[in-house]
Amino acid sequence: MAEDSAEVKEGFLCPLCLKDLQSFYQLQGHYEEEHSGDNRHVGGQLKNVSVTM
């Protein structure tokens, strides 16, 4: 059986560039600064997460 070498990342990952951030607030700030003109649907998902935290 072959071993899967794909790394599984968890935590606060940017959904667009997969940058690993340390907190939700860092992720939100990163997204707003780096991807403000990108896919707005993902931005809406991030805002919905903050409401549930």
mmJSON file of the N, C-alpha and C atoms, coordinates in Angstrom:
{"data_MODEL":{"atom_site":{
"group_PDB":["ATOM","ATOM","ATOM","ATOM","ATOM","ATOM","ATOM","ATOM","ATOM","ATOM","ATOM","ATOM","ATOM","ATOM","ATOM","ATOM","ATOM","ATOM","ATOM","ATOM","ATOM","ATOM","ATOM","ATOM","ATOM","ATOM","ATOM","ATOM","ATOM","ATOM","ATOM","ATOM","ATOM","ATOM","ATOM","ATOM","ATOM","ATOM","ATOM","ATOM","ATOM","ATOM","ATOM","ATOM","ATOM","ATOM","ATOM","ATOM","ATOM","ATOM","ATOM","ATOM","ATOM","ATOM","ATOM","ATOM","ATOM","ATOM","ATOM","ATOM","ATOM","ATOM","ATOM","ATOM","ATOM","ATOM","ATOM","ATOM","ATOM","ATOM","ATOM","ATOM","ATOM","ATOM","ATOM","ATOM","ATOM","ATOM","ATOM","ATOM","ATOM","ATOM","ATOM","ATOM","ATOM","ATOM","ATOM","ATOM","ATOM","ATOM","ATOM","ATOM","ATOM","ATOM","ATOM","ATOM","ATOM","ATOM","ATOM","ATOM","ATOM","ATOM","ATOM","ATOM","ATOM","ATOM","ATOM","ATOM","ATOM","ATOM","ATOM","ATOM","ATOM","ATOM","ATOM","ATOM","ATOM","ATOM","ATOM","ATOM","ATOM","ATOM","ATOM","ATOM","ATOM","ATOM","ATOM","ATOM","ATOM","ATOM","ATOM","ATOM","ATOM","ATOM","ATOM","ATOM","ATOM","ATOM","ATOM","ATOM","ATOM","ATOM","ATOM","ATOM","ATOM","ATOM","ATOM","ATOM","ATOM","ATOM","ATOM","ATOM","ATOM","ATOM","ATOM","ATOM","ATOM","ATOM","ATOM"],
"id":[1,2,3,4,5,6,7,8,9,10,11,12,13,14,15,16,17,18,19,20,21,22,23,24,25,26,27,28,29,30,31,32,33,34,35,36,37,38,39,40,41,42,43,44,45,46,47,48,49,50,51,52,53,54,55,56,57,58,59,60,61,62,63,64,65,66,67,68,69,70,71,72,73,74,75,76,77,78,79,80,81,82,83,84,85,86,87,88,89,90,91,92,93,94,95,96,97,98,99,100,101,102,103,104,105,106,107,108,109,110,111,112,113,114,115,116,117,118,119,120,121,122,123,124,125,126,127,128,129,130,131,132,133,134,135,136,137,138,139,140,141,142,143,144,145,146,147,148,149,150,151,152,153,154,155,156,157,158,159],
"type_symbol":["N","C","C","N","C","C","N","C","C","N","C","C","N","C","C","N","C","C","N","C","C","N","C","C","N","C","C","N","C","C","N","C","C","N","C","C","N","C","C","N","C","C","N","C","C","N","C","C","N","C","C","N","C","C","N","C","C","N","C","C","N","C","C","N","C","C","N","C","C","N","C","C","N","C","C","N","C","C","N","C","C","N","C","C","N","C","C","N","C","C","N","C","C","N","C","C","N","C","C","N","C","C","N","C","C","N","C","C","N","C","C","N","C","C","N","C","C","N","C","C","N","C","C","N","C","C","N","C","C","N","C","C","N","C","C","N","C","C","N","C","C","N","C","C","N","C","C","N","C","C","N","C","C","N","C","C","N","C","C"],
"label_atom_id":["N","CA","C","N","CA","C","N","CA","C","N","CA","C","N","CA","C","N","CA","C","N","CA","C","N","CA","C","N","CA","C","N","CA","C","N","CA","C","N","CA","C","N","CA","C","N","CA","C","N","CA","C","N","CA","C","N","CA","C","N","CA","C","N","CA","C","N","CA","C","N","CA","C","N","CA","C","N","CA","C","N","CA","C","N","CA","C","N","CA","C","N","CA","C","N","CA","C","N","CA","C","N","CA","C","N","CA","C","N","CA","C","N","CA","C","N","CA","C","N","CA","C","N","CA","C","N","CA","C","N","CA","C","N","CA","C","N","CA","C","N","CA","C","N","CA","C","N","CA","C","N","CA","C","N","CA","C","N","CA","C","N","CA","C","N","CA","C","N","CA","C","N","CA","C","N","CA","C","N","CA","C","N","CA","C"],
"label_alt_id":[null,null,null,null,null,null,null,null,null,null,null,null,null,null,null,null,null,null,null,null,null,null,null,null,null,null,null,null,null,null,null,null,null,null,null,null,null,null,null,null,null,null,null,null,null,null,null,null,null,null,null,null,null,null,null,null,null,null,null,null,null,null,null,null,null,null,null,null,null,null,null,null,null,null,null,null,null,null,null,null,null,null,null,null,null,null,null,null,null,null,null,null,null,null,null,null,null,null,null,null,null,null,null,null,null,null,null,null,null,null,null,null,null,null,null,null,null,null,null,null,null,null,null,null,null,null,null,null,null,null,null,null,null,null,null,null,null,null,null,null,null,null,null,null,null,null,null,null,null,null,null,null,null,null,null,null,null,null,null],
"label_comp_id":["MET","MET","MET","ALA","ALA","ALA","GLU","GLU","GLU","ASP","ASP","ASP","SER","SER","SER","ALA","ALA","ALA","GLU","GLU","GLU","VAL","VAL","VAL","LYS","LYS","LYS","GLU","GLU","GLU","GLY","GLY","GLY","PHE","PHE","PHE","LEU","LEU","LEU","CYS","CYS","CYS","PRO","PRO","PRO","LEU","LEU","LEU","CYS","CYS","CYS","LEU","LEU","LEU","LYS","LYS","LYS","ASP","ASP","ASP","LEU","LEU","LEU","GLN","GLN","GLN","SER","SER","SER","PHE","PHE","PHE","TYR","TYR","TYR","GLN","GLN","GLN","LEU","LEU","LEU","GLN","GLN","GLN","GLY","GLY","GLY","HIS","HIS","HIS","TYR","TYR","TYR","GLU","GLU","GLU","GLU","GLU","GLU","GLU","GLU","GLU","HIS","HIS","HIS","SER","SER","SER","GLY","GLY","GLY","ASP","ASP","ASP","ASN","ASN","ASN","ARG","ARG","ARG","HIS","HIS","HIS","VAL","VAL","VAL","GLY","GLY","GLY","GLY","GLY","GLY","GLN","GLN","GLN","LEU","LEU","LEU","LYS","LYS","LYS","ASN","ASN","ASN","VAL","VAL","VAL","SER","SER","SER","VAL","VAL","VAL","THR","THR","THR","MET","MET","MET"],
"label_asym_id":["A","A","A","A","A","A","A","A","A","A","A","A","A","A","A","A","A","A","A","A","A","A","A","A","A","A","A","A","A","A","A","A","A","A","A","A","A","A","A","A","A","A","A","A","A","A","A","A","A","A","A","A","A","A","A","A","A","A","A","A","A","A","A","A","A","A","A","A","A","A","A","A","A","A","A","A","A","A","A","A","A","A","A","A","A","A","A","A","A","A","A","A","A","A","A","A","A","A","A","A","A","A","A","A","A","A","A","A","A","A","A","A","A","A","A","A","A","A","A","A","A","A","A","A","A","A","A","A","A","A","A","A","A","A","A","A","A","A","A","A","A","A","A","A","A","A","A","A","A","A","A","A","A","A","A","A","A","A","A"],
"label_entity_id":["1","1","1","1","1","1","1","1","1","1","1","1","1","1","1","1","1","1","1","1","1","1","1","1","1","1","1","1","1","1","1","1","1","1","1","1","1","1","1","1","1","1","1","1","1","1","1","1","1","1","1","1","1","1","1","1","1","1","1","1","1","1","1","1","1","1","1","1","1","1","1","1","1","1","1","1","1","1","1","1","1","1","1","1","1","1","1","1","1","1","1","1","1","1","1","1","1","1","1","1","1","1","1","1","1","1","1","1","1","1","1","1","1","1","1","1","1","1","1","1","1","1","1","1","1","1","1","1","1","1","1","1","1","1","1","1","1","1","1","1","1","1","1","1","1","1","1","1","1","1","1","1","1","1","1","1","1","1","1"],
"label_seq_id":[1,1,1,2,2,2,3,3,3,4,4,4,5,5,5,6,6,6,7,7,7,8,8,8,9,9,9,10,10,10,11,11,11,12,12,12,13,13,13,14,14,14,15,15,15,16,16,16,17,17,17,18,18,18,19,19,19,20,20,20,21,21,21,22,22,22,23,23,23,24,24,24,25,25,25,26,26,26,27,27,27,28,28,28,29,29,29,30,30,30,31,31,31,32,32,32,33,33,33,34,34,34,35,35,35,36,36,36,37,37,37,38,38,38,39,39,39,40,40,40,41,41,41,42,42,42,43,43,43,44,44,44,45,45,45,46,46,46,47,47,47,48,48,48,49,49,49,50,50,50,51,51,51,52,52,52,53,53,53],
"pdbx_PDB_ins_code":[null,null,null,null,null,null,null,null,null,null,null,null,null,null,null,null,null,null,null,null,null,null,null,null,null,null,null,null,null,null,null,null,null,null,null,null,null,null,null,null,null,null,null,null,null,null,null,null,null,null,null,null,null,null,null,null,null,null,null,null,null,null,null,null,null,null,null,null,null,null,null,null,null,null,null,null,null,null,null,null,null,null,null,null,null,null,null,null,null,null,null,null,null,null,null,null,null,null,null,null,null,null,null,null,null,null,null,null,null,null,null,null,null,null,null,null,null,null,null,null,null,null,null,null,null,null,null,null,null,null,null,null,null,null,null,null,null,null,null,null,null,null,null,null,null,null,null,null,null,null,null,null,null,null,null,null,null,null,null],
"Cartn_x":[0.836,0.0,0.885,0.644,1.453,1.038,2.025,1.767,1.433,0.386,-0.015,0.894,1.627,2.579,1.983,0.697,0.056,-0.08,0.371,0.307,-1.092,-1.648,-2.951,-2.718,-3.299,-3.141,-4.433,-4.294,-5.439,-5.197,-6.257,-6.127,-6.749,-6.118,-6.639,-5.919,-6.362,-5.749,-6.565,-5.873,-6.54,-7.117,-8.404,-9.011,-8.52,-7.877,-7.412,-5.945,-5.073,-3.634,-3.066,-3.895,-3.531,-2.444,-2.286,-1.34,-1.854,-0.96,-1.306,-1.204,-2.323,-2.356,-2.664,-2.41,-2.477,-3.839,-4.705,-6.01,-7.026,-8.289,-9.338,-9.149,-8.775,-8.628,-7.474,-6.382,-5.278,-5.712,-6.479,-6.986,-7.9,-8.792,-9.712,-8.948,-7.975,-7.168,-6.363,-5.756,-4.99,-5.888,-7.05,-7.96,-8.369,-8.709,-9.141,-8.018,-6.785,-5.647,-5.163,-5.053,-4.432,-5.41,-6.661,-7.606,-8.875,-8.778,-9.97,-10.714,-10.039,-10.7,-11.024,-10.712,-10.9,-12.327,-12.52,-13.811,-14.561,-15.586,-16.361,-17.171,-17.513,-18.276,-17.512,-16.213,-15.392,-15.347,-15.26,-15.264,-16.53,-17.647,-18.912,-18.904,-18.283,-18.177,-17.343,-16.261,-15.428,-16.214,-16.996,-17.787,-18.832,-19.412,-20.379,-19.733,-18.481,-17.771,-17.599,-17.287,-17.066,-18.331,-19.483,-20.748,-20.971,-20.515,-20.754,-19.694,-18.627,-17.543,-17.842],
"Cartn_y":[-1.173,0.0,1.242,2.16,3.381,4.392,5.049,6.058,7.389,8.066,9.356,10.438,11.126,12.138,13.543,13.685,15.004,15.484,16.714,17.287,17.832,17.51,18.026,19.255,20.375,21.612,21.907,22.38,22.731,24.083,24.697,25.965,27.098,28.241,29.449,29.678,28.954,29.035,29.959,30.803,31.654,30.741,30.875,29.992,30.246,31.384,31.693,31.368,31.705,31.471,30.42,29.932,28.893,29.322,30.631,31.114,30.713,30.224,29.782,30.963,31.334,32.456,31.925,32.723,32.248,32.409,33.258,33.473,33.868,33.826,34.256,35.716,36.545,37.978,38.255,37.503,37.642,37.185,36.11,35.622,36.656,37.233,38.233,39.457,39.929,41.074,40.778,39.603,39.183,39.161,38.575,38.46,39.842,40.733,42.073,42.856,42.695,43.42,42.809,41.498,40.83,40.457,40.242,39.713,40.562,41.841,42.693,42.737,42.545,42.573,41.191,40.158,38.78,38.307,37.034,36.367,36.83,37.617,38.156,37.084,36.009,34.941,34.374,34.172,33.657,34.681,35.961,37.01,36.981,36.741,36.625,35.44,34.36,33.19,33.506,34.271,34.632,35.493,36.431,37.284,36.462,35.45,34.586,33.78,33.389,32.639,33.504,34.787,35.656,35.812,35.722,35.845,34.633,33.47,32.247,31.974,32.747,32.493,33.1],
"Cartn_z":[0.0,0.0,0.0,-0.926,-1.04,0.016,0.558,1.583,0.92,1.384,0.82,1.384,0.506,0.959,0.969,0.644,0.65,2.092,2.317,3.656,3.916,5.074,5.467,6.322,5.904,6.662,7.403,8.626,9.452,10.08,10.535,11.239,10.463,10.524,9.897,8.572,7.544,6.224,5.332,4.6,3.617,2.532,2.231,1.233,-0.193,-0.434,-1.785,-2.004,-1.047,-1.25,-0.295,0.614,1.586,2.567,2.764,3.765,5.142,5.983,7.332,8.284,8.887,9.824,11.226,12.232,13.613,14.285,13.732,14.356,13.298,13.681,12.766,12.381,13.35,13.092,12.13,12.246,11.292,9.902,9.846,8.569,7.923,8.699,8.166,7.657,8.432,8.017,6.762,6.729,5.551,4.323,4.467,3.327,2.826,3.744,3.348,2.672,3.149,2.571,1.26,1.22,0.077,-1.033,-0.688,-1.667,-1.766,-1.485,-1.447,-2.78,-3.894,-5.192,-5.729,-4.967,-5.418,-5.151,-5.209,-5.062,-3.811,-3.988,-2.859,-2.142,-2.815,-2.176,-0.978,-1.127,-0.029,1.098,0.764,1.781,2.604,1.972,2.693,3.632,3.219,4.081,5.314,5.161,6.306,7.285,6.794,7.674,8.417,7.772,8.433,9.546,9.373,10.406,11.644,11.467,12.621,13.448,12.833,13.554,14.444,14.013,14.764,15.822,15.863,16.821,18.16],
"occupancy":[1.0,1.0,1.0,1.0,1.0,1.0,1.0,1.0,1.0,1.0,1.0,1.0,1.0,1.0,1.0,1.0,1.0,1.0,1.0,1.0,1.0,1.0,1.0,1.0,1.0,1.0,1.0,1.0,1.0,1.0,1.0,1.0,1.0,1.0,1.0,1.0,1.0,1.0,1.0,1.0,1.0,1.0,1.0,1.0,1.0,1.0,1.0,1.0,1.0,1.0,1.0,1.0,1.0,1.0,1.0,1.0,1.0,1.0,1.0,1.0,1.0,1.0,1.0,1.0,1.0,1.0,1.0,1.0,1.0,1.0,1.0,1.0,1.0,1.0,1.0,1.0,1.0,1.0,1.0,1.0,1.0,1.0,1.0,1.0,1.0,1.0,1.0,1.0,1.0,1.0,1.0,1.0,1.0,1.0,1.0,1.0,1.0,1.0,1.0,1.0,1.0,1.0,1.0,1.0,1.0,1.0,1.0,1.0,1.0,1.0,1.0,1.0,1.0,1.0,1.0,1.0,1.0,1.0,1.0,1.0,1.0,1.0,1.0,1.0,1.0,1.0,1.0,1.0,1.0,1.0,1.0,1.0,1.0,1.0,1.0,1.0,1.0,1.0,1.0,1.0,1.0,1.0,1.0,1.0,1.0,1.0,1.0,1.0,1.0,1.0,1.0,1.0,1.0,1.0,1.0,1.0,1.0,1.0,1.0],
"B_iso_or_equiv":[0.0,0.0,0.0,0.0,0.0,0.0,0.0,0.0,0.0,0.0,0.0,0.0,0.0,0.0,0.0,0.0,0.0,0.0,0.0,0.0,0.0,0.0,0.0,0.0,0.0,0.0,0.0,0.0,0.0,0.0,0.0,0.0,0.0,0.0,0.0,0.0,0.0,0.0,0.0,0.0,0.0,0.0,0.0,0.0,0.0,0.0,0.0,0.0,0.0,0.0,0.0,0.0,0.0,0.0,0.0,0.0,0.0,0.0,0.0,0.0,0.0,0.0,0.0,0.0,0.0,0.0,0.0,0.0,0.0,0.0,0.0,0.0,0.0,0.0,0.0,0.0,0.0,0.0,0.0,0.0,0.0,0.0,0.0,0.0,0.0,0.0,0.0,0.0,0.0,0.0,0.0,0.0,0.0,0.0,0.0,0.0,0.0,0.0,0.0,0.0,0.0,0.0,0.0,0.0,0.0,0.0,0.0,0.0,0.0,0.0,0.0,0.0,0.0,0.0,0.0,0.0,0.0,0.0,0.0,0.0,0.0,0.0,0.0,0.0,0.0,0.0,0.0,0.0,0.0,0.0,0.0,0.0,0.0,0.0,0.0,0.0,0.0,0.0,0.0,0.0,0.0,0.0,0.0,0.0,0.0,0.0,0.0,0.0,0.0,0.0,0.0,0.0,0.0,0.0,0.0,0.0,0.0,0.0,0.0],
"pdbx_formal_charge":[null,null,null,null,null,null,null,null,null,null,null,null,null,null,null,null,null,null,null,null,null,null,null,null,null,null,null,null,null,null,null,null,null,null,null,null,null,null,null,null,null,null,null,null,null,null,null,null,null,null,null,null,null,null,null,null,null,null,null,null,null,null,null,null,null,null,null,null,null,null,null,null,null,null,null,null,null,null,null,null,null,null,null,null,null,null,null,null,null,null,null,null,null,null,null,null,null,null,null,null,null,null,null,null,null,null,null,null,null,null,null,null,null,null,null,null,null,null,null,null,null,null,null,null,null,null,null,null,null,null,null,null,null,null,null,null,null,null,null,null,null,null,null,null,null,null,null,null,null,null,null,null,null,null,null,null,null,null,null],
"auth_seq_id":[1,1,1,2,2,2,3,3,3,4,4,4,5,5,5,6,6,6,7,7,7,8,8,8,9,9,9,10,10,10,11,11,11,12,12,12,13,13,13,14,14,14,15,15,15,16,16,16,17,17,17,18,18,18,19,19,19,20,20,20,21,21,21,22,22,22,23,23,23,24,24,24,25,25,25,26,26,26,27,27,27,28,28,28,29,29,29,30,30,30,31,31,31,32,32,32,33,33,33,34,34,34,35,35,35,36,36,36,37,37,37,38,38,38,39,39,39,40,40,40,41,41,41,42,42,42,43,43,43,44,44,44,45,45,45,46,46,46,47,47,47,48,48,48,49,49,49,50,50,50,51,51,51,52,52,52,53,53,53],
"auth_comp_id":["MET","MET","MET","ALA","ALA","ALA","GLU","GLU","GLU","ASP","ASP","ASP","SER","SER","SER","ALA","ALA","ALA","GLU","GLU","GLU","VAL","VAL","VAL","LYS","LYS","LYS","GLU","GLU","GLU","GLY","GLY","GLY","PHE","PHE","PHE","LEU","LEU","LEU","CYS","CYS","CYS","PRO","PRO","PRO","LEU","LEU","LEU","CYS","CYS","CYS","LEU","LEU","LEU","LYS","LYS","LYS","ASP","ASP","ASP","LEU","LEU","LEU","GLN","GLN","GLN","SER","SER","SER","PHE","PHE","PHE","TYR","TYR","TYR","GLN","GLN","GLN","LEU","LEU","LEU","GLN","GLN","GLN","GLY","GLY","GLY","HIS","HIS","HIS","TYR","TYR","TYR","GLU","GLU","GLU","GLU","GLU","GLU","GLU","GLU","GLU","HIS","HIS","HIS","SER","SER","SER","GLY","GLY","GLY","ASP","ASP","ASP","ASN","ASN","ASN","ARG","ARG","ARG","HIS","HIS","HIS","VAL","VAL","VAL","GLY","GLY","GLY","GLY","GLY","GLY","GLN","GLN","GLN","LEU","LEU","LEU","LYS","LYS","LYS","ASN","ASN","ASN","VAL","VAL","VAL","SER","SER","SER","VAL","VAL","VAL","THR","THR","THR","MET","MET","MET"],
"auth_asym_id":["A","A","A","A","A","A","A","A","A","A","A","A","A","A","A","A","A","A","A","A","A","A","A","A","A","A","A","A","A","A","A","A","A","A","A","A","A","A","A","A","A","A","A","A","A","A","A","A","A","A","A","A","A","A","A","A","A","A","A","A","A","A","A","A","A","A","A","A","A","A","A","A","A","A","A","A","A","A","A","A","A","A","A","A","A","A","A","A","A","A","A","A","A","A","A","A","A","A","A","A","A","A","A","A","A","A","A","A","A","A","A","A","A","A","A","A","A","A","A","A","A","A","A","A","A","A","A","A","A","A","A","A","A","A","A","A","A","A","A","A","A","A","A","A","A","A","A","A","A","A","A","A","A","A","A","A","A","A","A"],
"auth_atom_id":["N","CA","C","N","CA","C","N","CA","C","N","CA","C","N","CA","C","N","CA","C","N","CA","C","N","CA","C","N","CA","C","N","CA","C","N","CA","C","N","CA","C","N","CA","C","N","CA","C","N","CA","C","N","CA","C","N","CA","C","N","CA","C","N","CA","C","N","CA","C","N","CA","C","N","CA","C","N","CA","C","N","CA","C","N","CA","C","N","CA","C","N","CA","C","N","CA","C","N","CA","C","N","CA","C","N","CA","C","N","CA","C","N","CA","C","N","CA","C","N","CA","C","N","CA","C","N","CA","C","N","CA","C","N","CA","C","N","CA","C","N","CA","C","N","CA","C","N","CA","C","N","CA","C","N","CA","C","N","CA","C","N","CA","C","N","CA","C","N","CA","C","N","CA","C","N","CA","C","N","CA","C","N","CA","C"],
"pdbx_PDB_model_num":[1,1,1,1,1,1,1,1,1,1,1,1,1,1,1,1,1,1,1,1,1,1,1,1,1,1,1,1,1,1,1,1,1,1,1,1,1,1,1,1,1,1,1,1,1,1,1,1,1,1,1,1,1,1,1,1,1,1,1,1,1,1,1,1,1,1,1,1,1,1,1,1,1,1,1,1,1,1,1,1,1,1,1,1,1,1,1,1,1,1,1,1,1,1,1,1,1,1,1,1,1,1,1,1,1,1,1,1,1,1,1,1,1,1,1,1,1,1,1,1,1,1,1,1,1,1,1,1,1,1,1,1,1,1,1,1,1,1,1,1,1,1,1,1,1,1,1,1,1,1,1,1,1,1,1,1,1,1,1]
}}}
